[in-house]
Amino acid sequence: MTPVRRIAIDVMGGDYGPPVTIPAAIDALGRHAELHLLLAGRHSEIEPYLEQLSDELRQRVTVVDAQQIISNHDRPDSILRSFRDSSMFRAVDLVRQGMADASVSAGNTGALLLAGRHLLKTIPGIAKPAIMAIIPATRPGGYSYLLDVGANISSTARELYQFARMGAVVAQSLSGRPQARVALLNIGAEEIKGTAQIKEAATLLQSCRDINFTGYIEGNQIFDGAADVIVCDGFTGNVTIKTSAGAVKAMQRLMHQSMQRRWYYQLFGWIFKPFFSDLQKNLRPSRYNGAALVGLQGIIVKSHGDADQQGFVHAIEHALKQTRDNVPAMIASRMASASDLTDPSI
């Protein structure tokens, strides 16, 4: 018998809140028979969405009343002082209490990270958690993973090393790839290039027997699929992923503007419509939505704030995959096997 997977959803978070998060939650519920959802938010705003559910689906939904909402404009540290009754805090706390196996939120990233570190704590041996995002890739399989994308502005060599180990475990769980290829993002492929931290992290990874470390990767190779897991500090990762999203939007706008300039461009557009539809599907941000907060003693998935319903479903399914493998336990086991983690010189 398939075990029940309980996921807590912060339904008030994100740019759109319940009109997107609750229909997405109901959609995911219908797709996965083992899924039970705990919807954290204002009871009065949640219940109208549940009235048309079948008895079978309604029995797999629990409403957790939370009256407060933490917005993107609130200071992240205020969640620990003034927002303990917020939907975000309650959703993460359900994981701490053991009432949920994972939590999903599209809310304030800094607040979610603070709530996770405060309530769930980091895995022993992990200095700092990281945010791990899915990125498109042109090779078969269609995607790779990038971390850190914003949890830490700067990182030591030891932290980059830990990000690589954690990223390999999560990639194995989410993609099914038995041994992920791990690379460090750098300004060149040569060993002499890069900061002292990157060079030292490379040395650590080269001596790690359970990591398939392939060396350095440059920015123009990120989307080639040359690596399954790409490691960098949070400042670099955040700029990289946002610049990439902006480039995709710019390309889509330029294509649309070009189509409007000549009537025969529009004719070609009609002829090649299936091609353009397929291209747009592959570039759609919702397909890659859902970033894992790795390194915590519990599962948290961060959805993009402006994710649509399909994108939020992806984030829920991202969390579901991690619960099936118990990713935090896998990471803890991998870290416990690394004797050099306790070396203060690293």
C-alpha positions as CSV (number, residue, x, y, z in Angstrom):
1,M,0.0,0.0,0.0
2,T,1.4,3.4,-1.0
3,P,2.1,5.6,2.1
4,V,0.2,8.9,2.5
5,R,2.3,11.9,1.6
6,R,1.3,15.0,3.6
7,I,2.3,18.4,2.1
8,A,1.6,21.7,3.8
9,I,0.7,24.6,1.4
10,D,1.1,28.3,2.1
11,V,-2.0,29.2,0.1
12,M,-1.8,33.0,0.9
13,G,1.8,33.4,-0.4
14,G,2.9,34.7,-3.8
15,D,1.6,37.4,-6.1
16,Y,-1.8,35.9,-6.6
17,G,-2.5,33.8,-3.5
18,P,-5.6,31.6,-3.3
19,P,-6.9,32.1,-6.9
20,V,-3.7,30.3,-8.1
21,T,-2.4,28.2,-5.2
22,I,-5.7,26.5,-4.2
23,P,-6.8,25.4,-7.8
24,A,-3.2,24.2,-8.2
25,A,-3.4,22.2,-5.0
26,I,-6.7,20.6,-6.0
27,D,-5.2,19.8,-9.4
28,A,-2.2,18.1,-7.8
29,L,-4.5,16.2,-5.4
30,G,-6.4,14.7,-8.4
31,R,-3.1,13.6,-10.0
32,H,-1.6,11.8,-7.0
33,A,-3.7,9.4,-5.0
34,E,-1.3,9.2,-2.1
35,L,-1.3,13.0,-1.6
36,H,-3.0,14.7,1.4
37,L,-2.8,18.5,1.6
38,L,-2.8,20.8,4.6
39,L,-3.8,24.2,3.3
40,A,-2.5,27.0,5.6
41,G,-4.4,30.3,5.2
42,R,-7.5,32.2,6.0
43,H,-10.3,29.7,6.4
44,S,-12.9,32.0,4.9
45,E,-10.9,32.3,1.7
46,I,-10.1,28.6,1.4
47,E,-13.5,27.0,2.0
48,P,-15.3,28.4,-1.1
49,Y,-12.8,26.6,-3.4
50,L,-13.4,23.2,-1.6
51,E,-17.2,23.2,-1.9
52,Q,-17.3,21.5,-5.3
53,L,-14.8,18.8,-4.4
54,S,-15.9,15.1,-4.3
55,D,-16.1,13.5,-0.9
56,E,-13.0,11.4,-1.8
57,L,-10.9,14.5,-2.5
58,R,-12.3,16.6,0.4
59,Q,-11.2,13.9,2.8
60,R,-7.7,14.4,1.7
61,V,-7.7,18.1,2.5
62,T,-7.1,19.7,5.9
63,V,-7.6,23.4,6.4
64,V,-5.2,25.0,8.9
65,D,-6.5,28.5,9.7
66,A,-3.8,31.2,9.6
67,Q,-4.9,34.8,9.6
68,Q,-1.7,36.6,8.9
69,I,0.0,37.1,5.6
70,I,3.7,38.0,5.2
71,S,4.2,40.0,2.0
72,N,7.3,40.5,-0.1
73,H,7.6,44.0,1.4
74,D,7.9,42.8,5.0
75,R,11.3,42.4,6.5
76,P,12.2,38.6,6.5
77,D,13.3,38.7,10.2
78,S,9.8,39.9,11.2
79,I,8.3,36.5,10.6
80,L,10.0,35.3,13.8
81,R,8.7,38.3,15.8
82,S,5.3,39.3,14.4
83,F,4.1,36.7,11.9
84,R,4.0,33.4,13.8
85,D,0.3,33.1,12.8
86,S,1.1,33.7,9.1
87,S,0.3,31.0,6.6
88,M,4.0,30.7,5.7
89,F,5.1,30.1,9.3
90,R,2.3,27.7,10.0
91,A,3.0,25.7,6.9
92,V,6.7,25.3,7.8
93,D,5.8,24.5,11.5
94,L,3.6,21.7,10.4
95,V,6.7,20.0,9.0
96,R,8.5,20.6,12.3
97,Q,5.7,19.0,14.2
98,G,5.7,16.0,12.0
99,M,2.2,16.7,10.7
100,A,3.5,17.3,7.2
101,D,6.3,15.7,5.2
102,A,7.0,18.9,3.2
103,S,6.0,22.5,2.8
104,V,5.5,24.6,-0.4
105,S,5.3,28.4,-0.5
106,A,5.4,31.2,-3.2
107,G,5.9,33.8,-0.5
108,N,8.8,36.0,0.7
109,T,12.0,34.0,0.0
110,G,14.0,35.6,2.9
111,A,11.2,35.0,5.4
112,L,10.8,31.4,4.2
113,L,14.5,30.7,4.6
114,L,14.5,32.2,8.1
115,A,11.4,30.2,9.1
116,G,13.1,27.0,7.7
117,R,16.3,27.6,9.6
118,H,14.6,28.5,12.8
119,L,12.0,25.7,12.8
120,L,13.7,22.9,11.0
121,K,17.4,23.6,11.7
122,T,20.2,22.6,9.4
123,I,21.3,19.0,8.9
124,P,24.3,18.2,11.2
125,G,27.5,19.0,9.3
126,I,25.9,21.6,7.0
127,A,27.1,25.1,7.6
128,K,24.3,26.8,5.6
129,P,21.3,25.8,3.5
130,A,21.1,26.7,-0.1
131,I,18.4,27.3,-2.7
132,M,18.5,24.9,-5.6
133,A,16.7,25.8,-8.8
134,I,15.8,23.9,-12.0
135,I,17.1,25.4,-15.2
136,P,16.4,24.3,-18.8
137,A,19.1,22.4,-20.8
138,T,19.3,21.5,-24.4
139,R,20.5,17.9,-23.9
140,P,18.1,14.9,-23.5
141,G,16.3,15.2,-20.1
142,G,15.7,18.9,-20.6
143,Y,17.0,20.4,-17.4
144,S,19.8,20.8,-14.9
145,Y,20.1,22.2,-11.3
146,L,21.8,25.4,-10.1
147,L,22.7,26.2,-6.5
148,D,22.9,28.5,-4.6
149,V,20.5,31.0,-6.2
150,G,20.1,33.4,-3.3
151,A,20.3,32.0,0.2
152,N,23.9,33.1,0.7
153,I,25.5,36.2,-0.8
154,S,29.0,34.7,-0.5
155,S,30.2,31.2,0.3
156,T,33.4,29.6,1.5
157,A,35.1,26.7,-0.2
158,R,33.7,24.3,2.4
159,E,30.2,25.6,1.8
160,L,30.5,25.3,-2.0
161,Y,31.7,21.7,-1.4
162,Q,28.7,21.0,0.8
163,F,26.4,22.6,-1.9
164,A,27.8,20.2,-4.4
165,R,27.3,17.1,-2.2
166,M,23.7,18.2,-1.4
167,G,22.9,19.1,-5.0
168,A,24.0,15.7,-6.2
169,V,21.7,13.9,-3.8
170,V,18.7,16.1,-4.7
171,A,19.4,15.7,-8.4
172,Q,19.4,12.0,-8.0
173,S,16.1,12.1,-6.3
174,L,14.3,14.5,-8.6
175,S,15.7,13.3,-11.9
176,G,16.5,9.6,-11.3
177,R,20.0,10.0,-12.6
178,P,22.2,7.5,-10.7
179,Q,25.3,9.7,-10.5
180,A,24.9,13.4,-11.2
181,R,27.7,15.3,-13.0
182,V,28.7,18.2,-10.8
183,A,30.5,21.3,-11.9
184,L,31.6,24.6,-10.4
185,L,30.6,27.8,-12.2
186,N,33.7,29.8,-13.0
187,I,35.1,32.4,-15.4
188,G,37.1,29.9,-17.3
189,A,37.7,26.1,-17.6
190,E,41.4,26.4,-16.8
191,E,42.6,25.4,-13.4
192,I,44.4,28.7,-12.8
193,K,41.2,30.7,-13.2
194,G,38.7,31.7,-10.5
195,T,38.7,32.9,-6.9
196,A,40.6,31.2,-4.1
197,Q,37.3,29.8,-2.8
198,I,36.4,28.2,-6.1
199,K,39.9,26.7,-6.5
200,E,39.8,25.3,-3.0
201,A,36.3,23.9,-3.5
202,A,37.5,22.2,-6.7
203,T,40.4,20.6,-4.8
204,L,38.0,19.3,-2.2
205,L,35.6,17.9,-4.8
206,Q,38.4,16.2,-6.8
207,S,39.3,14.2,-3.7
208,C,35.7,13.2,-3.0
209,R,35.1,9.7,-4.2
210,D,31.3,9.7,-4.2
211,I,30.9,12.8,-6.4
212,N,31.2,12.8,-10.2
213,F,33.0,16.1,-10.3
214,T,33.6,17.3,-13.9
215,G,35.5,20.5,-13.2
216,Y,34.7,24.1,-14.1
217,I,31.8,25.3,-16.3
218,E,31.5,28.7,-17.9
219,G,28.4,30.9,-18.1
220,N,27.9,30.1,-21.8
221,Q,27.7,26.4,-21.0
222,I,25.0,26.5,-18.3
223,F,22.2,25.6,-20.6
224,D,24.1,23.0,-22.7
225,G,23.5,20.2,-20.2
226,A,27.3,19.8,-19.7
227,A,26.6,19.2,-16.0
228,D,23.6,18.0,-14.0
229,V,24.4,20.2,-11.0
230,I,26.1,23.6,-11.3
231,V,27.5,25.1,-8.0
232,C,28.1,28.8,-7.2
233,D,27.6,31.3,-4.5
234,G,24.2,32.8,-4.0
235,F,25.0,36.2,-5.4
236,T,26.3,34.7,-8.7
237,G,23.4,32.2,-8.9
238,N,20.7,34.8,-8.3
239,V,22.1,37.1,-10.9
240,T,22.5,34.2,-13.3
241,I,19.0,32.9,-13.0
242,K,17.3,36.3,-13.2
243,T,19.4,37.4,-16.1
244,S,18.5,34.2,-17.9
245,A,14.7,34.7,-17.3
246,G,15.1,38.3,-18.6
247,A,16.8,37.1,-21.7
248,V,14.0,34.6,-22.5
249,K,11.4,37.3,-22.1
250,A,13.4,39.7,-24.3
251,M,13.7,37.0,-27.0
252,Q,10.0,36.3,-26.9
253,R,9.2,40.0,-27.3
254,L,11.7,40.4,-30.2
255,M,10.1,37.4,-31.9
256,H,6.7,38.9,-31.5
257,Q,7.8,42.3,-32.7
258,S,9.5,40.8,-35.8
259,M,6.3,38.9,-36.7
260,Q,4.3,42.1,-36.7
261,R,6.6,44.0,-39.1
262,R,5.8,42.1,-42.4
263,W,2.6,40.4,-43.5
264,Y,4.7,37.5,-44.9
265,Y,6.4,37.1,-41.5
266,Q,2.9,36.5,-40.1
267,L,2.2,34.0,-42.9
268,F,5.4,32.1,-42.0
269,G,4.4,32.3,-38.3
270,W,1.1,30.6,-39.2
271,I,2.9,27.9,-41.1
272,F,5.4,27.3,-38.4
273,K,2.9,27.7,-35.6
274,P,3.4,24.1,-34.2
275,F,7.2,24.8,-34.0
276,F,6.7,28.1,-32.2
277,S,4.2,26.5,-29.8
278,D,6.7,23.8,-29.0
279,L,9.5,26.3,-28.5
280,Q,7.3,28.4,-26.2
281,K,6.3,25.4,-24.2
282,N,10.0,24.5,-23.6
283,L,10.8,28.1,-22.6
284,R,7.8,28.5,-20.3
285,P,9.0,29.4,-16.8
286,S,6.2,27.4,-15.1
287,R,7.8,24.2,-16.4
288,Y,10.9,24.8,-14.3
289,N,9.1,26.2,-11.2
290,G,10.0,25.0,-7.7
291,A,13.3,25.6,-5.9
292,A,14.4,23.3,-3.1
293,L,15.8,24.7,0.2
294,V,18.4,22.1,0.7
295,G,20.4,21.5,3.9
296,L,17.4,21.6,6.3
297,Q,16.1,18.8,8.4
298,G,12.8,19.0,6.5
299,I,11.6,19.6,3.0
300,I,10.7,23.1,1.8
301,V,10.0,24.0,-1.8
302,K,10.0,27.7,-2.9
303,S,7.7,28.5,-5.8
304,H,8.3,31.6,-7.9
305,G,6.0,34.4,-6.6
306,D,4.4,35.0,-10.0
307,A,3.9,31.3,-10.9
308,D,0.7,30.4,-12.6
309,Q,-1.4,27.4,-11.7
310,Q,0.6,25.0,-13.8
311,G,3.8,26.3,-12.2
312,F,2.6,25.9,-8.7
313,V,1.5,22.3,-9.5
314,H,5.1,21.7,-10.5
315,A,6.3,23.0,-7.2
316,I,4.0,20.7,-5.3
317,E,5.1,17.7,-7.3
318,H,8.7,18.8,-6.7
319,A,8.1,18.5,-3.0
320,L,6.2,15.1,-3.5
321,K,9.3,13.6,-5.2
322,Q,11.5,14.6,-2.3
323,T,9.2,13.1,0.3
324,R,9.2,9.8,-1.5
325,D,13.0,9.5,-1.2
326,N,13.2,11.4,2.1
327,V,15.9,13.7,0.7
328,P,16.9,15.3,4.0
329,A,17.8,11.8,5.3
330,M,19.7,11.0,2.1
331,I,21.7,14.2,2.5
332,A,22.4,13.6,6.2
333,S,23.7,10.1,5.4
334,R,25.9,11.4,2.7
335,M,27.3,14.2,4.9
336,A,27.9,11.7,7.8
337,S,30.1,9.7,5.5
338,A,32.3,12.7,4.8
339,S,35.0,12.6,7.4
340,D,36.5,15.9,6.3
341,L,33.4,17.9,7.2
342,T,34.6,18.2,10.8
343,D,38.1,19.5,9.8
344,P,38.2,23.1,11.0
345,S,40.8,23.9,8.4
346,I,38.3,23.5,5.5
